Each structure stands twice: as structure tokens, then as C-alpha cells.
Amino acid sequence: QNPGLAWRYGVKPGENDTSFTGWAILALKSARIAGLEFETKDAFDGAVAWLDSVTVVLKGVAKTGYNLPASDNARLRAAQSYETNPTMDAINVCTRLLMGTSDAKDKNLVSQVKVIGKSLPSWAQKKLDYMYWFWGTMAMFQIGGDSWTKWESAICKTLQDNQRGFKSQDKETTEATLDEYGSWDAVDAWGAAGGRVYATTVNCLTLEIANRAKRLQPKEK
């Protein structure tokens, strides 16, 4: 971790990005939930300082940037045509709730949840982004209420309808006749780097969130 800030690739590289920082915070929080005792204050304070520095409020709507204030999420060179989405907003919502530095009533988080809710998962070309779907699911699960209900319906249908072996065009196939059976095609914005193993792994993690994650926010009444 960069002293007083966050993370990027490498050991104290002097640069930070919200995506990598999200994974670092998730790892630290998971370790704490698993019973590992360590001092998280400096780590969390640095992460919050970074998130504060890249989150900008415009006309009452907060936007968290990737490596600069309000910058769009990153894209591989091979995926420049894929649309951007509020991945960084979802990471901001999720990590602040996990760290306990903000609650669901925070006005910036409320505005970001609304933005995420307007960009629900769907199997549409150039909008496919499994990483966004993971972070969106994490954030909306923590928020709960109607926001989660609508997101859960969209993500479950989208992933289950497009798992290989269960797609409409695969209905006559079996595990013995379809090599890709049970997987997801690497057709999202990160598929060129991660391939089918990445696609399948992250989508399984996404579907498991509601059953494995601990909701830290009370459900809306």
C-alpha cells in the first residue's frame, strides 16, 4: 500500500487505482471476518483518502474515478469499444460499507446506488462486463431493499440464461457433448485477458454473493 493512500500493481508503486484498491480492501475485510487479527486503521484510512480524492460530486451525483477524479473505468486495448459503466461507483459503495466508514444513508452513496440501479446487467453486446456485475452485486447486496431486489433479478436471469449448456441453443447438449458445459463465454470487456476460466470464476463468485456474503447494512423496511 502506498503510504497514506491506496494500491496499484507492485509494492508501494507511488500510483493508485480504485479497482485494485477494491480488491485489496475486500481481501482485508475477508481476512478480518475469517478471524485474522491485525490493525486495519491505517489501511482503511488510506483507502478512504484515495476514494475521497477521486470522487467528485456533479449536480448532486457522485462519481468515483479509476485513477483520476471522476475518470471512467479502465478498458483493455482490445476492449476499447465496450461501453463504460459505474464499476468504480460500485467499488466505492461496497468498500466504504465494508470498512464501516460510511453508511447506506450517505448522500453520495445514495446517488451512486441510483446510478448503478439504472445500469442493470443484461446480455447486450459491448455492455458485457463481468467485473462490473461482480462489484455491482456486492454493492447492491449490502444496500438491500428494492435496490437489491431489482439487481438480483437482473443478474440471476442474465447469468443463468447465458451459462453454456443452459443457453437456448445449447438445450440438446450434455456435459459429454459440450466442452464448454457449465462455463461462461469470455465475451465481456475483460475476456481477452482472462479467458473462459476468468469468466466462469467471476460469474460463480457473483452468483454466490447472496448466499456467502454477510450483509452489514440492515434491510430496508
Backbone as CSV, one residue per row, in Angstrom:
resi,resn,N_x,N_y,N_z,CA_x,CA_y,CA_z,C_x,C_y,C_z
1,GLN,0.850,-1.194,0.000,0.000,0.000,0.000,0.881,1.238,0.000
2,ASN,0.528,2.203,-0.828,1.249,3.464,-0.818,0.993,4.181,0.507
3,PRO,2.008,4.686,1.151,1.830,5.331,2.452,0.736,6.405,2.417
4,GLY,-0.262,6.242,3.265,-1.308,7.231,3.372,-2.346,7.200,2.274
5,LEU,-2.199,6.278,1.326,-3.174,6.208,0.228,-3.598,4.766,-0.019
6,ALA,-3.494,4.328,-1.282,-4.111,3.047,-1.616,-3.134,2.139,-2.355
7,TRP,-3.624,1.413,-3.356,-2.832,0.386,-4.024,-2.898,0.522,-5.544
8,ARG,-1.891,-0.065,-6.172,-1.898,-0.336,-7.602,-0.996,-1.556,-7.785
9,TYR,-0.549,-1.828,-8.980,0.284,-3.000,-9.211,1.698,-2.756,-8.681
10,GLY,2.225,-3.712,-7.943,3.572,-3.577,-7.417,3.577,-3.150,-5.961
11,VAL,4.772,-3.123,-5.385,4.952,-2.788,-3.981,5.170,-1.285,-3.846
12,LYS,4.251,-0.617,-3.181,4.330,0.833,-2.994,4.774,1.535,-4.277
13,PRO,4.005,1.374,-5.368,4.452,1.887,-6.671,4.328,3.399,-6.831
14,GLY,3.688,4.070,-5.869,3.530,5.506,-5.996,2.315,5.907,-6.810
15,GLU,1.620,4.936,-7.397,0.388,5.179,-8.134,-0.734,4.393,-7.468
16,ASN,-1.954,4.855,-7.643,-3.112,4.199,-7.037,-4.201,4.023,-8.080
17,ASP,-5.033,3.008,-7.903,-6.247,2.920,-8.726,-7.363,2.287,-7.900
18,THR,-8.573,2.689,-8.199,-9.722,2.276,-7.401,-10.031,0.797,-7.554
19,SER,-9.817,0.257,-8.749,-10.113,-1.155,-8.990,-9.239,-2.055,-8.120
20,PHE,-7.937,-1.858,-8.182,-7.026,-2.676,-7.389,-7.275,-2.456,-5.902
21,THR,-7.564,-1.217,-5.534,-7.835,-0.898,-4.138,-9.064,-1.647,-3.639
22,GLY,-10.081,-1.768,-4.495,-11.275,-2.516,-4.116,-10.950,-3.949,-3.735
23,TRP,-10.109,-4.609,-4.540,-9.742,-5.998,-4.242,-8.921,-6.095,-2.960
24,ALA,-8.047,-5.120,-2.727,-7.234,-5.144,-1.510,-8.110,-5.003,-0.265
25,ILE,-9.069,-4.083,-0.309,-9.967,-3.897,0.835,-10.832,-5.141,1.046
26,LEU,-11.306,-5.725,-0.052,-12.121,-6.932,0.060,-11.317,-8.061,0.697
27,ALA,-10.041,-8.184,0.335,-9.186,-9.216,0.929,-8.976,-8.963,2.421
28,LEU,-8.721,-7.711,2.786,-8.514,-7.380,4.195,-9.771,-7.608,5.021
29,LYS,-10.909,-7.205,4.470,-12.170,-7.392,5.195,-12.485,-8.881,5.340
30,SER,-12.245,-9.655,4.304,-12.488,-11.098,4.363,-11.587,-11.750,5.402
31,ALA,-10.337,-11.297,5.467,-9.402,-11.839,6.449,-9.881,-11.541,7.869
32,ARG,-10.380,-10.327,8.075,-10.876,-9.953,9.403,-12.094,-10.790,9.782
33,ILE,-13.022,-10.985,8.834,-14.214,-11.794,9.104,-13.824,-13.240,9.404
34,ALA,-12.736,-13.704,8.759,-12.273,-15.079,8.976,-11.580,-15.253,10.318
35,GLY,-11.351,-14.154,11.040,-10.779,-14.262,12.370,-9.332,-13.842,12.484
36,LEU,-8.737,-13.355,11.412,-7.361,-12.879,11.481,-7.340,-11.496,12.123
37,GLU,-6.518,-11.333,13.142,-6.453,-10.065,13.854,-5.258,-9.250,13.370
38,PHE,-5.507,-8.046,12.928,-4.439,-7.144,12.511,-4.988,-5.728,12.518
39,GLU,-4.111,-4.760,12.479,-4.506,-3.359,12.524,-4.938,-2.902,11.135
40,THR,-6.190,-2.517,11.025,-6.711,-2.090,9.723,-6.842,-0.576,9.599
41,LYS,-6.638,0.160,10.687,-6.911,1.592,10.658,-6.113,2.310,9.577
42,ASP,-4.819,2.111,9.532,-4.001,2.807,8.543,-4.409,2.423,7.119
43,ALA,-4.660,1.111,6.927,-5.045,0.638,5.598,-6.362,1.255,5.161
44,PHE,-7.340,1.248,6.054,-8.651,1.784,5.716,-8.615,3.308,5.577
45,ASP,-7.872,3.980,6.463,-7.771,5.436,6.363,-7.153,5.850,5.026
46,GLY,-6.149,5.107,4.592,-5.509,5.415,3.318,-6.458,5.195,2.155
47,ALA,-7.209,4.098,2.217,-8.164,3.794,1.149,-9.236,4.879,1.065
48,VAL,-9.727,5.322,2.211,-10.742,6.376,2.233,-10.175,7.673,1.664
49,ALA,-8.931,7.984,2.007,-8.299,9.194,1.475,-8.234,9.131,-0.044
50,TRP,-7.915,7.960,-0.575,-7.875,7.801,-2.026,-9.264,7.942,-2.639
51,LEU,-10.233,7.256,-2.073,-11.592,7.328,-2.605,-12.133,8.754,-2.543
52,ASP,-11.828,9.458,-1.463,-12.245,10.857,-1.369,-11.624,11.691,-2.484
53,SER,-10.374,11.402,-2.803,-9.662,12.217,-3.794,-10.152,11.997,-5.220
54,VAL,-10.745,10.835,-5.496,-11.187,10.555,-6.871,-12.706,10.598,-7.025
55,THR,-13.422,10.958,-5.959,-14.879,11.051,-6.021,-15.286,12.513,-6.143
56,VAL,-16.014,12.809,-7.207,-16.435,14.174,-7.496,-17.956,14.220,-7.547
57,VAL,-18.543,15.255,-6.982,-19.996,15.424,-6.996,-20.361,16.487,-8.023
58,LEU,-21.158,16.091,-9.013,-21.620,16.998,-10.053,-23.136,16.983,-10.085
59,LYS,-23.751,18.130,-9.819,-25.202,18.256,-9.805,-25.852,17.233,-8.869
60,GLY,-25.220,17.036,-7.735,-25.773,16.161,-6.721,-25.508,14.683,-6.912
61,VAL,-24.777,14.325,-7.967,-24.474,12.919,-8.250,-22.980,12.686,-8.118
62,ALA,-22.603,11.732,-7.269,-21.196,11.437,-7.053,-20.683,10.464,-8.112
63,LYS,-19.450,10.678,-8.556,-18.801,9.750,-9.482,-17.390,9.486,-8.992
64,THR,-17.074,8.228,-8.797,-15.747,7.819,-8.356,-14.913,7.435,-9.565
65,GLY,-13.715,7.967,-9.644,-12.847,7.709,-10.785,-11.959,6.493,-10.598
66,TYR,-11.374,6.059,-11.696,-10.474,4.893,-11.688,-9.086,5.266,-11.180
67,ASN,-8.409,6.196,-11.839,-7.087,6.630,-11.385,-6.952,8.147,-11.332
68,LEU,-8.054,8.830,-11.669,-8.133,10.280,-11.588,-9.533,10.648,-11.108
69,PRO,-9.735,11.837,-10.589,-11.068,12.222,-10.139,-12.113,12.071,-11.240
70,ALA,-13.146,11.280,-10.956,-14.291,11.075,-11.854,-13.920,10.469,-13.207
71,SER,-12.745,9.837,-13.314,-12.369,9.216,-14.589,-13.169,7.938,-14.811
72,ASP,-13.374,7.576,-16.083,-14.112,6.357,-16.406,-13.317,5.119,-16.012
73,ASN,-14.026,3.979,-15.955,-13.329,2.745,-15.611,-12.366,2.340,-16.720
74,ALA,-11.390,1.537,-16.354,-10.341,1.135,-17.286,-10.888,0.195,-18.356
75,ARG,-10.196,0.172,-19.483,-10.531,-0.748,-20.565,-9.249,-1.279,-21.191
76,LEU,-9.247,-2.584,-21.491,-8.132,-3.173,-22.215,-8.048,-2.558,-23.606
77,ARG,-6.874,-2.596,-24.192,-6.733,-2.090,-25.556,-7.648,-2.840,-26.506
78,ALA,-7.839,-4.131,-26.226,-8.680,-4.953,-27.098,-10.162,-4.740,-26.851
79,ALA,-10.509,-3.909,-25.855,-11.920,-3.738,-25.496,-12.324,-2.270,-25.444
80,GLN,-11.687,-1.453,-26.253,-11.981,-0.025,-26.237,-13.403,0.281,-26.699
81,SER,-13.994,-0.622,-27.454,-15.347,-0.378,-27.959,-16.427,-0.720,-26.934
82,TYR,-16.041,-1.369,-25.838,-17.025,-1.703,-24.797,-17.417,-0.440,-24.033
83,GLU,-18.689,-0.321,-23.732,-19.181,0.851,-23.024,-18.639,0.893,-21.592
84,THR,-18.443,2.104,-21.095,-18.056,2.239,-19.699,-19.305,2.113,-18.817
85,ASN,-19.094,1.935,-17.548,-20.199,1.722,-16.611,-19.751,2.153,-15.219
86,PRO,-20.649,2.159,-14.245,-20.286,2.639,-12.906,-19.583,1.620,-12.017
87,THR,-18.599,0.907,-12.562,-17.847,-0.050,-11.750,-17.195,0.630,-10.559
88,MET,-16.553,1.766,-10.804,-15.849,2.458,-9.713,-16.833,2.969,-8.665
89,ASP,-18.022,3.376,-9.095,-19.047,3.775,-8.125,-19.423,2.592,-7.240
90,ALA,-19.575,1.420,-7.856,-19.934,0.224,-7.095,-18.833,-0.141,-6.105
91,ILE,-17.588,-0.005,-6.528,-16.475,-0.290,-5.615,-16.471,0.701,-4.462
92,ASN,-16.728,1.961,-4.754,-16.779,2.982,-3.708,-17.869,2.666,-2.690
93,VAL,-19.063,2.339,-3.182,-20.172,1.995,-2.285,-19.816,0.782,-1.435
94,CYS,-19.362,-0.268,-2.097,-19.091,-1.524,-1.408,-17.989,-1.385,-0.360
95,THR,-16.863,-0.793,-0.743,-15.729,-0.743,0.173,-15.983,0.174,1.359
96,ARG,-16.678,1.282,1.132,-16.972,2.170,2.262,-17.893,1.482,3.270
97,LEU,-18.845,0.708,2.779,-19.722,-0.026,3.689,-18.960,-1.133,4.409
98,LEU,-18.092,-1.840,3.680,-17.322,-2.915,4.301,-16.357,-2.384,5.354
99,MET,-15.768,-1.218,5.074,-14.821,-0.636,6.029,-15.541,0.022,7.203
100,GLY,-16.847,0.276,7.037,-17.601,0.915,8.102,-17.365,2.406,8.202
101,THR,-16.847,3.014,7.126,-16.555,4.446,7.153,-17.724,5.284,6.642
102,SER,-18.725,4.643,6.056,-19.941,5.317,5.603,-21.100,4.358,5.822
103,ASP,-22.318,4.903,5.854,-23.473,4.024,5.924,-24.346,4.242,4.697
104,ALA,-25.383,3.438,4.586,-26.209,3.441,3.379,-26.980,4.735,3.190
105,LYS,-27.032,5.576,4.207,-27.754,6.843,4.102,-26.862,7.989,3.630
106,ASP,-25.573,7.726,3.486,-24.652,8.740,2.983,-25.141,9.243,1.626
107,LYS,-25.267,10.551,1.468,-25.891,11.101,0.265,-25.114,10.768,-1.007
108,ASN,-23.796,10.688,-0.911,-23.011,10.318,-2.091,-23.258,8.871,-2.494
109,LEU,-23.317,7.994,-1.499,-23.585,6.592,-1.796,-24.998,6.413,-2.350
110,VAL,-25.951,7.142,-1.795,-27.331,7.070,-2.284,-27.385,7.451,-3.758
111,SER,-26.673,8.499,-4.138,-26.680,8.920,-5.537,-26.013,7.888,-6.435
112,GLN,-24.964,7.239,-5.930,-24.278,6.226,-6.743,-25.111,4.957,-6.883
113,VAL,-25.820,4.597,-5.834,-26.703,3.427,-5.913,-27.762,3.642,-6.995
114,LYS,-28.271,4.860,-7.104,-29.255,5.156,-8.145,-28.650,4.997,-9.533
115,VAL,-27.410,5.433,-9.687,-26.726,5.291,-10.986,-26.532,3.813,-11.320
116,ILE,-26.095,3.032,-10.347,-25.898,1.595,-10.560,-27.227,0.934,-10.923
117,GLY,-28.291,1.348,-10.241,-29.608,0.769,-10.498,-30.139,1.050,-11.888
118,LYS,-29.593,2.069,-12.550,-30.007,2.386,-13.918,-29.161,1.644,-14.950
119,SER,-28.176,0.902,-14.490,-27.304,0.144,-15.391,-27.301,-1.321,-14.959
120,LEU,-28.487,-1.935,-15.032,-28.650,-3.318,-14.606,-27.988,-4.277,-15.598
121,PRO,-27.558,-5.445,-15.133,-26.948,-6.434,-16.023,-27.907,-6.878,-17.120
122,SER,-27.385,-6.967,-18.324,-28.145,-7.515,-19.449,-27.146,-8.061,-20.450
123,TRP,-27.574,-9.077,-21.201,-26.675,-9.710,-22.169,-26.749,-8.935,-23.483
124,ALA,-26.110,-7.766,-23.475,-26.117,-6.891,-24.647,-24.681,-6.659,-25.102
125,GLN,-24.459,-6.798,-26.379,-23.116,-6.642,-26.932,-22.535,-5.288,-26.560
126,LYS,-21.272,-5.289,-26.196,-20.491,-4.119,-25.809,-20.882,-3.563,-24.442
127,LYS,-21.849,-4.184,-23.765,-22.191,-3.797,-22.403,-21.781,-4.879,-21.408
128,LEU,-21.295,-5.993,-21.927,-20.939,-7.112,-21.063,-19.678,-6.786,-20.258
129,ASP,-19.791,-6.862,-18.952,-18.657,-6.572,-18.079,-18.853,-7.353,-16.783
130,TYR,-18.299,-8.561,-16.747,-18.484,-9.426,-15.586,-17.926,-8.796,-14.317
131,MET,-16.853,-8.005,-14.465,-16.270,-7.370,-13.281,-17.236,-6.349,-12.687
132,TYR,-17.888,-5.585,-13.544,-18.902,-4.645,-13.056,-20.033,-5.395,-12.388
133,TRP,-20.444,-6.496,-12.970,-21.546,-7.259,-12.391,-21.183,-7.789,-11.010
134,PHE,-19.929,-8.195,-10.824,-19.496,-8.657,-9.500,-19.582,-7.528,-8.480
135,TRP,-18.967,-6.391,-8.793,-18.951,-5.290,-7.839,-20.340,-4.691,-7.643
136,GLY,-21.118,-4.645,-8.718,-22.485,-4.164,-8.580,-23.295,-5.054,-7.658
137,THR,-23.104,-6.367,-7.779,-23.814,-7.313,-6.920,-23.377,-7.163,-5.468
138,MET,-22.072,-6.994,-5.254,-21.568,-6.787,-3.897,-22.188,-5.540,-3.273
139,ALA,-22.191,-4.449,-4.036,-22.705,-3.187,-3.502,-24.202,-3.251,-3.240
140,MET,-24.958,-3.747,-4.212,-26.408,-3.761,-4.060,-26.862,-4.746,-2.985
141,PHE,-26.133,-5.841,-2.815,-26.463,-6.779,-1.739,-26.309,-6.100,-0.384
142,GLN,-25.237,-5.329,-0.230,-25.026,-4.632,1.032,-26.104,-3.574,1.276
143,ILE,-26.555,-2.921,0.216,-27.587,-1.889,0.346,-28.933,-2.528,0.705
144,GLY,-29.259,-3.650,0.061,-30.502,-4.352,0.349,-31.728,-3.634,-0.192
145,GLY,-32.899,-4.027,0.285,-34.145,-3.386,-0.111,-34.477,-3.534,-1.587
146,ASP,-35.224,-2.581,-2.126,-35.653,-2.633,-3.516,-34.478,-2.592,-4.484
147,SER,-33.425,-1.874,-4.104,-32.247,-1.791,-4.975,-31.666,-3.180,-5.214
148,TRP,-31.584,-3.965,-4.145,-31.064,-5.323,-4.258,-32.038,-6.229,-5.000
149,THR,-33.312,-6.113,-4.714,-34.309,-6.979,-5.348,-34.269,-6.849,-6.869
150,LYS,-34.213,-5.633,-7.357,-34.182,-5.404,-8.805,-32.870,-5.883,-9.413
151,TRP,-31.774,-5.618,-8.721,-30.473,-6.046,-9.235,-30.370,-7.571,-9.232
152,GLU,-30.796,-8.192,-8.143,-30.706,-9.652,-8.033,-31.478,-10.331,-9.155
153,SER,-32.673,-9.857,-9.450,-33.477,-10.434,-10.520,-32.752,-10.348,-11.852
154,ALA,-32.140,-9.190,-12.120,-31.448,-8.986,-13.395,-30.190,-9.831,-13.501
155,ILE,-29.380,-9.873,-12.454,-28.116,-10.600,-12.539,-28.345,-12.100,-12.608
156,CYS,-29.299,-12.617,-11.840,-29.555,-14.061,-11.856,-30.071,-14.516,-13.217
157,LYS,-31.014,-13.777,-13.763,-31.559,-14.145,-15.065,-30.488,-14.069,-16.147
158,THR,-29.719,-12.983,-16.133,-28.701,-12.786,-17.165,-27.652,-13.888,-17.140
159,LEU,-27.158,-14.220,-15.967,-26.118,-15.242,-15.885,-26.668,-16.646,-16.120
160,GLN,-27.808,-16.956,-15.557,-28.349,-18.305,-15.715,-28.803,-18.578,-17.147
161,ASP,-29.321,-17.565,-17.811,-29.777,-17.751,-19.193,-28.627,-17.894,-20.173
162,ASN,-27.429,-17.485,-19.759,-26.308,-17.470,-20.699,-25.146,-18.361,-20.287
163,GLN,-25.371,-19.220,-19.313,-24.372,-20.226,-18.957,-24.379,-21.305,-20.027
164,ARG,-23.197,-21.712,-20.473,-23.131,-22.719,-21.525,-23.713,-24.051,-21.037
165,GLY,-24.507,-24.641,-21.903,-25.242,-25.846,-21.552,-26.668,-25.516,-21.151
166,PHE,-26.920,-24.246,-20.839,-28.247,-23.807,-20.427,-28.800,-22.716,-21.340
167,LYS,-27.963,-22.225,-22.256,-28.444,-21.279,-23.267,-29.447,-21.995,-24.167
168,SER,-30.348,-21.249,-24.755,-31.388,-21.868,-25.583,-30.799,-22.705,-26.704
169,GLN,-29.693,-22.242,-27.295,-29.105,-23.002,-28.409,-28.321,-24.226,-27.948
170,ASP,-28.120,-24.352,-26.624,-27.382,-25.497,-26.088,-28.295,-26.563,-25.487
171,LYS,-29.591,-26.423,-25.637,-30.520,-27.272,-24.891,-30.398,-28.756,-25.221
172,GLU,-29.862,-29.088,-26.381,-29.713,-30.503,-26.740,-28.359,-31.064,-26.322
173,THR,-27.532,-30.248,-25.685,-26.183,-30.701,-25.333,-26.136,-31.277,-23.927
174,THR,-25.040,-31.964,-23.641,-24.791,-32.521,-22.309,-23.338,-32.264,-21.936
175,GLU,-22.980,-32.616,-20.727,-21.585,-32.472,-20.315,-20.657,-33.286,-21.215
176,ALA,-21.173,-34.376,-21.744,-20.353,-35.243,-22.592,-20.191,-34.705,-24.004
177,THR,-21.126,-33.884,-24.442,-21.081,-33.420,-25.840,-20.662,-31.960,-25.998
178,LEU,-20.615,-31.224,-24.902,-20.252,-29.804,-24.984,-19.078,-29.518,-24.066
179,ASP,-17.917,-29.246,-24.665,-16.716,-28.995,-23.867,-16.890,-27.821,-22.908
180,GLU,-17.682,-26.831,-23.314,-17.842,-25.613,-22.515,-18.959,-25.710,-21.481
181,TYR,-19.542,-26.880,-21.348,-20.711,-27.070,-20.488,-20.448,-26.540,-19.073
182,GLY,-21.347,-25.686,-18.598,-21.236,-25.149,-17.245,-20.429,-23.877,-17.133
183,SER,-19.787,-23.468,-18.207,-18.939,-22.271,-18.172,-19.667,-21.071,-18.762
184,TRP,-18.990,-19.931,-18.755,-19.475,-18.746,-19.463,-18.448,-18.343,-20.503
185,ASP,-18.920,-17.888,-21.635,-18.033,-17.437,-22.706,-17.287,-16.175,-22.281
186,ALA,-16.044,-16.084,-22.688,-15.215,-14.922,-22.352,-15.470,-13.804,-23.363
187,VAL,-16.662,-13.256,-23.318,-17.075,-12.258,-24.308,-17.269,-10.878,-23.693
188,ASP,-16.881,-10.715,-22.433,-17.071,-9.410,-21.795,-15.836,-8.533,-22.006
189,ALA,-15.827,-7.382,-21.367,-14.750,-6.414,-21.567,-13.385,-6.924,-21.109
190,TRP,-13.354,-7.942,-20.255,-12.093,-8.458,-19.730,-11.772,-9.863,-20.228
191,GLY,-12.620,-10.385,-21.100,-12.435,-11.751,-21.583,-11.132,-11.975,-22.328
192,ALA,-10.646,-10.941,-23.023,-9.410,-11.087,-23.784,-8.221,-11.360,-22.882
193,ALA,-8.276,-10.890,-21.639,-7.176,-11.103,-20.701,-7.380,-12.341,-19.843
194,GLY,-8.625,-12.608,-19.462,-8.874,-13.679,-18.508,-9.343,-14.989,-19.084
195,GLY,-9.961,-14.950,-20.255,-10.424,-16.179,-20.875,-11.605,-16.822,-20.163
196,ARG,-11.890,-18.054,-20.546,-13.053,-18.763,-20.025,-12.947,-19.070,-18.534
197,VAL,-11.745,-19.320,-18.049,-11.574,-19.604,-16.619,-11.944,-18.373,-15.793
198,TYR,-11.458,-17.214,-16.202,-11.834,-15.967,-15.520,-13.338,-15.753,-15.574
199,ALA,-13.914,-15.870,-16.770,-15.342,-15.612,-16.943,-16.177,-16.499,-16.030
200,THR,-15.834,-17.757,-15.970,-16.598,-18.702,-15.167,-16.394,-18.460,-13.678
201,THR,-15.163,-18.189,-13.295,-14.858,-17.965,-11.885,-15.580,-16.742,-11.341
202,VAL,-15.457,-15.615,-12.038,-16.055,-14.385,-11.507,-17.575,-14.468,-11.510
203,ASN,-18.152,-15.135,-12.496,-19.609,-15.259,-12.517,-20.114,-16.194,-11.423
204,CYS,-19.356,-17.226,-11.115,-19.727,-18.082,-9.981,-19.651,-17.302,-8.674
205,LEU,-18.598,-16.500,-8.514,-18.474,-15.680,-7.309,-19.639,-14.708,-7.188
206,THR,-20.052,-14.153,-8.309,-21.177,-13.219,-8.301,-22.454,-13.903,-7.842
207,LEU,-22.720,-15.090,-8.389,-23.942,-15.811,-8.025,-23.920,-16.282,-6.570
208,GLU,-22.733,-16.431,-5.997,-22.617,-16.910,-4.622,-22.775,-15.806,-3.576
209,ILE,-22.719,-14.550,-3.993,-22.659,-13.448,-3.028,-23.811,-13.473,-2.028
210,ALA,-25.019,-13.629,-2.517,-26.183,-13.577,-1.614,-26.170,-14.701,-0.583
211,ASN,-25.539,-15.824,-0.914,-25.525,-16.970,0.000,-24.288,-17.003,0.897
212,ARG,-23.232,-16.308,0.483,-21.977,-16.408,1.227,-21.576,-15.117,1.932
213,ALA,-21.995,-13.984,1.395,-21.565,-12.717,1.978,-22.413,-12.359,3.195
214,LYS,-21.833,-11.581,4.076,-22.547,-11.100,5.249,-23.074,-9.698,4.948
215,ARG,-24.372,-9.524,5.113,-24.936,-8.186,4.891,-24.673,-7.337,6.134
216,LEU,-23.973,-6.228,5.921,-23.603,-5.362,7.027,-24.600,-4.232,7.224
217,GLN,-25.454,-4.030,6.212,-26.474,-2.978,6.305,-27.832,-3.614,6.612
218,PRO,-28.641,-2.999,7.470,-29.981,-3.536,7.721,-30.850,-3.425,6.484
219,LYS,-31.732,-4.379,6.278,-32.645,-4.329,5.151,-33.606,-3.150,5.298
220,GLU,-33.958,-2.572,4.149,-34.965,-1.505,4.176,-36.310,-2.109,4.545
221,LYS,-37.123,-1.378,5.300,-38.460,-1.862,5.669,-39.464,-1.471,4.603
